[in-house]
Structures are given as C-alpha cells and as structure tokens.
Amino acid sequence: MVSYNVTYVSDLKNANQSKTNQTETRTVKLSYSKLPGELLVNQVQVWKSGLDDLDKATPKTLEESSSISSLPNTTTK
C-alpha cells in the first residue's frame, strides 16, 4: 500500500484560494527484474482499494478515481 498527499489546484489564476488537499491510498503491484546494482520495473498496476478488498472487487469498482492522472501501464521486454 502506498499513501501520498495530493494538492489539487482547479484554477491557476487563484491558486491560493482553490487548493484542495487530500490523502489517497493505493495498492501498487510491481513486476520487476533485479540487475546488478539496479532494479528494472517491467510493469506497474495500481488499484484504489486495499488488499482485503481486491478479492471481492469488480473491474468497475477498481477504476481509478484519483484527482491526479494515472500513469500508463507498459511492459518492456
């Protein structure tokens, strides 16, 4: 699980008046390869629910609802 703080600014002209702070928690799964001295991440999967909720969740309930953009999932070979 990863928790992070997000500051969402809806209007850059009045940034001080329109800031919203929130804490978001995500479950992150990394597929990786260990190389000498470094770690190569092959794939990242992110869910908005906790580990206990994943077994009973549907794809619709796992959709990302973050106020920040999702990173594209890619696989390297």
Stockholm file with secondary structure:
# STOCKHOLM 1.0

chainA/1-77         MVSYNVTYVSDLKNANQSKTNQTETRTVKLSYSKLPGELLVNQVQVWKSGLDDLDKATPKTLEESSSISSLPNTTTK
#=GR chainA/1-77 SS CEEEEEEEESCGGGTTTSEEEEEEEEEEEEEEEEETTEEEEEEEEEESSCHHHHTTCCTTTTSCCCSSCCCCCCCCC
#=GC SS_cons        CEEEEEEEESCGGGTTTSEEEEEEEEEEEEEEEEETTEEEEEEEEEESSCHHHHTTCCTTTTSCCCSSCCCCCCCCC
//
